[in-house]
Amino acid sequence: LPVDYILEENYPTPFNPATTIRYSIPSDTRVTIKVHNLLGQEVVTLVDEFKKIGTYDVRLDLSGYATGMYLYTLYAGGFHQTRKLLYIK
């Protein structure tokens, strides 16, 4: 079982059109993962629900969106971390 909050790099990177994001949470808590463009505009909410302790994978599909750099952020139990990803068509 995870002992810390972890937000991993997406895989594969760069990607076209879909990628996987793995994250771990050390306790049962509400989890939100949001993707934003570099202007700070929200593109999609990937996760917004209560999760039990564990490690999870979530799939992100950006087909229909512009090529470029995006940011994804994990919010869980007072923790938040942001990573970048590169989408190439």
Stockholm file with secondary structure:
# STOCKHOLM 1.0

chainA/1-89         LPVDYILEENYPTPFNPATTIRYSIPSDTRVTIKVHNLLGQEVVTLVDEFKKIGTYDVRLDLSGYATGMYLYTLYAGGFHQTRKLLYIK
#=GR chainA/1-89 SS CCSSCEECCCBSSSBSSEEEEEEEESSSEEEEEEEEETTSCEEEEEEEEEECSEEEEEEEECTTSCSEEEEEEEEETTEEEEEEEEECC
#=GC SS_cons        CCSSCEECCCBSSSBSSEEEEEEEESSSEEEEEEEEETTSCEEEEEEEEEECSEEEEEEEECTTSCSEEEEEEEEETTEEEEEEEEECC
//
